[in-house]
């Protein structure tokens, strides 16, 4: 009696069974093949279920390592996955006290520069370049103290966009005073903007105030506009008044100017300029620190997405 081989291969090609039967007559051959086939299918099904259950319980066959072993650093990154890198080499420079001091204050300086940059970019996203933040941060690092007022003073006369400097436009003098939680800003024009080929006939000032309360809090900010100033008219004086939030400690005053024709403002970058003009404090300890340093401040003392609203322009007090 000859043997009969039946080959059963799984769909993935990984499971293969050979079923041996006999070529006897009638029912014996059929039953032998049927029983062997049933046993093989049952075996394949049990094997599949076992693997499925194991995969459901084990999320990853690899162990997640995190930490330092000798000179190797193991990280379990959520975006780029597990990585291995060498431990940073300690040099004479990194061990220096000045370097450690520099690294310890980085978070405070980064946050302060980010707060000022956020407000400026919010009001003037097109005019303000992308390098405002690193330039301010560089000035902050030149200050040895972490005092917020002394850091903000480093930004005085800071041109927001160096490609369109403030000194090529109109000029003005300002005087600030504070009383009863109100900051008064007197702006006196000294030289009008110069028109080339009658491209414009007037210009205006935009005053932005940033005010800080407790350390770590985001600054409140407000913007006011001067009335249009005729370039062929007399010099003018404007009185701006800002309400300071309760508990204000420090503030920063920014000036922006743009030209217009027939009272229609120009959005061209070449017709605009912006400068961080003055920083101030309401803390006597800061004024004492300035006096100790031998520096003089120009004053006795010294904000959410922008919503579209009607601009309220400050009228000139009078001509000169």
C-alpha positions in Angstrom: 0.0 0.0 0.0 1.6 3.4 -1.1 1.9 6.4 1.2 0.1 9.7 0.5 1.7 13.1 1.6 -0.5 16.1 2.0 1.4 19.4 2.5 -0.3 22.3 4.4 1.5 25.7 4.4 0.3 28.7 6.3 -0.4 32.0 4.6 2.7 33.6 6.0 4.8 30.7 4.8 6.2 30.1 8.3 4.0 27.2 9.3 4.3 24.0 7.3 3.0 20.5 8.2 3.2 17.2 6.2 0.3 14.8 6.7 0.9 11.2 5.8 -1.9 8.9 5.0 -2.4 5.6 3.1 -3.8 5.0 -0.3 -6.1 2.2 1.0 -9.6 1.9 -0.3 -12.6 3.9 0.6 -13.2 5.4 4.0 -10.0 4.5 5.7 -7.9 6.8 3.5 -10.4 9.7 3.9 -10.7 9.4 7.7 -6.9 9.2 8.1 -6.4 12.3 6.1 -9.3 14.1 7.8 -8.0 13.4 11.3 -4.4 14.4 10.4 -5.7 17.6 8.8 -7.8 18.5 11.9 -4.9 18.0 14.3 -2.7 20.2 12.2 -5.2 23.0 11.9 -5.8 22.8 15.7 -2.1 23.0 16.3 -1.7 26.1 14.0 -4.7 27.8 15.7 -3.3 27.3 19.2 0.1 28.6 18.1 -1.4 31.7 16.6 -3.5 32.5 19.8 -0.5 32.0 22.0 1.6 34.5 20.0 -1.3 37.0 19.9 -1.7 37.0 23.7 2.0 37.4 24.2 2.2 40.4 21.9 -0.7 42.1 23.7 1.1 41.8 27.0 4.6 42.8 25.9 4.7 46.4 24.3 8.4 46.2 23.3 11.0 43.4 23.3 13.7 46.0 24.2 14.4 47.3 27.7 14.2 51.1 28.2 17.3 52.4 29.7 17.7 55.9 31.1 20.7 57.2 33.0 24.4 57.4 33.1 26.7 54.4 33.0 30.4 55.3 33.1 31.0 57.7 30.2 27.8 56.8 28.3 24.5 58.6 28.7 21.3 56.7 27.9 18.1 58.7 27.0 14.6 57.5 26.3 13.4 60.1 23.9 9.7 60.3 23.1 10.2 61.8 19.6 13.5 60.3 18.4 13.4 57.2 20.5 16.2 55.7 22.7 19.6 57.3 22.1 23.1 56.8 23.4 25.7 59.6 23.6 28.9 60.3 25.3 29.1 62.1 28.6 30.1 65.8 28.2 33.8 66.3 28.9 34.6 68.6 31.9 37.2 71.1 30.9 38.9 74.0 32.8 36.4 76.4 31.2 33.2 74.5 32.2 34.5 74.1 35.8 35.2 77.9 36.1 32.9 79.6 38.6 32.0 82.3 36.0 30.8 79.7 33.6 28.6 78.1 36.2 27.2 81.5 37.2 26.4 82.2 33.6 24.5 79.0 33.1 22.6 79.4 36.3 21.1 82.7 35.2 20.3 81.7 31.7 16.6 80.8 32.4 15.9 84.2 33.9 17.5 86.1 31.0 15.8 83.9 28.4 12.3 84.5 30.0 12.7 88.3 30.2 14.0 88.6 26.6 11.1 86.4 25.5 8.5 88.5 27.2 9.7 91.7 25.5 10.1 90.0 22.2 6.6 88.5 22.4 4.9 92.0 22.9 7.0 93.6 20.1 6.3 90.8 17.6 2.6 90.9 18.6 2.2 94.6 17.7 4.6 94.7 14.7 5.0 91.2 13.3 6.1 92.4 9.9 8.4 95.2 10.9 10.2 93.4 13.8 12.9 91.0 12.4 13.4 87.5 13.8 16.7 88.4 15.5 15.2 90.8 18.1 15.3 88.1 20.7 19.0 87.0 20.4 20.1 90.6 20.2 18.3 91.5 23.4 19.7 88.4 25.1 23.2 89.4 24.1 22.7 92.8 25.9 21.3 91.1 29.0 24.4 88.9 29.2 26.5 92.0 29.3 24.9 92.9 32.6 26.4 91.2 35.6 23.3 91.6 37.8 20.0 89.7 37.6 18.1 92.7 38.7 15.2 93.1 36.2 15.5 96.9 36.2 19.2 96.9 35.4 18.6 94.3 32.7 15.8 96.4 31.1 18.1 99.5 31.1 20.4 97.6 28.8 17.6 97.9 26.1 17.5 101.7 26.2 18.0 103.2 22.7 17.6 99.7 21.2 16.7 99.8 17.5 14.2 97.0 16.9 15.0 96.8 13.2 18.7 97.9 12.6 18.0 98.0 8.8 15.6 100.9 9.5 17.2 102.9 12.2 15.4 105.5 14.4 17.8 108.3 13.7 16.9 108.5 10.0 13.3 109.5 10.9 11.8 112.3 13.1 13.3 113.0 16.5 11.7 113.8 19.9 12.4 114.3 23.6 10.4 112.5 26.3 10.0 113.1 30.0 8.3 110.6 32.3 6.8 111.0 35.8 4.7 108.7 38.0 2.1 109.5 40.5 -0.9 107.7 41.9 -0.3 104.6 39.8 -0.3 106.6 36.6 2.6 107.1 34.3 2.7 110.4 32.4 4.8 110.7 29.3 5.5 114.1 27.8 6.7 113.8 24.2 8.1 116.9 22.6 9.0 116.8 18.8 12.3 118.3 17.9 12.8 117.6 14.2 10.1 116.5 11.7 10.5 113.7 9.3 11.8 114.6 5.8 9.6 113.9 2.8 11.3 112.9 -0.5 9.4 113.8 -3.6 6.2 114.5 -1.6 5.7 110.8 -0.8 4.0 111.8 2.5 2.8 114.9 4.3 2.6 113.8 8.0 3.7 111.2 10.6 2.7 110.0 14.0 4.1 108.4 17.2 2.9 105.2 18.7 3.8 104.7 22.4 3.9 101.1 23.8 4.2 100.6 27.6 5.2 97.3 29.2 4.7 97.0 33.0 5.9 94.2 35.3 4.6 93.4 38.7 5.9 90.5 40.7 8.9 88.5 39.4 7.9 85.8 37.1 4.6 87.4 36.0 3.9 88.3 32.4 4.1 92.0 31.6 0.9 94.1 31.0 1.1 96.2 27.9 -0.8 99.1 26.3 -0.5 101.1 23.1 -1.5 104.8 22.5 -1.2 106.9 19.3 -0.4 110.6 18.8 -2.4 112.8 16.4 -1.0 113.2 12.9 1.9 115.7 12.8 2.3 117.8 9.7 5.9 117.7 8.4 5.6 121.4 7.4 3.9 122.5 10.6 5.2 123.6 14.0 6.7 121.4 16.6 4.2 119.9 19.0 4.0 118.5 22.5 1.9 115.4 23.4 0.9 114.2 26.9 0.3 110.5 27.2 -1.1 108.9 30.4 -1.0 105.2 31.2 -2.7 103.4 34.1 -0.1 101.2 35.9 -1.3 97.8 37.2 -1.4 97.5 41.0 2.0 96.4 42.4 4.0 97.6 39.3 7.7 97.4 39.9 9.3 98.0 36.5 8.2 99.3 33.1 9.6 99.7 29.6 8.6 102.4 27.1 8.8 101.8 23.3 8.3 104.4 20.5 7.2 103.6 17.0 6.7 106.1 14.2 5.4 105.9 10.7 4.6 108.3 8.0 1.4 108.9 6.1 -0.2 110.7 3.2 -3.7 112.3 3.6 -3.8 110.6 7.1 -3.4 107.2 5.6 -0.5 105.3 7.3 2.2 103.6 5.3 3.0 99.9 5.9 6.3 100.1 4.1 9.2 99.2 6.3 11.3 102.1 4.9 8.6 104.5 6.2 8.8 103.3 9.8 11.1 103.0 12.8 10.9 101.7 16.3 13.1 102.1 19.4 13.0 100.9 23.0 13.4 104.3 24.6 13.4 104.1 28.4 13.2 101.7 31.3 12.0 102.7 34.8 11.4 101.4 38.3 9.1 102.2 41.2 11.4 100.5 43.8 13.6 102.7 45.9 16.1 99.9 46.2 16.7 100.1 42.4 17.3 103.8 42.6 19.7 103.3 45.5 21.5 100.7 43.4 21.8 103.2 40.5 23.2 105.8 42.8 25.7 103.3 44.2 26.8 102.6 40.6 27.1 106.3 39.8 24.4 106.0 37.1 21.7 108.5 36.6 18.1 107.7 35.5 16.0 110.1 33.5 13.0 109.6 35.7 12.2 109.8 39.4 10.6 106.4 39.0 10.7 104.6 36.5 0.0 92.3 28.0 -2.8 89.0 25.3 -3.3 89.2 21.6 -4.0 92.6 20.1 -7.6 93.3 19.3 -8.7 95.5 16.5 -10.3 98.6 17.9 -10.7 102.3 17.0 -7.5 104.2 17.7 -7.7 107.1 20.1 -5.1 109.7 19.2 -3.7 112.2 21.7 -4.0 115.8 20.6 -1.0 118.1 20.7 -0.9 120.5 23.7 0.5 123.3 21.5 3.1 124.4 19.1 6.6 125.6 19.7 
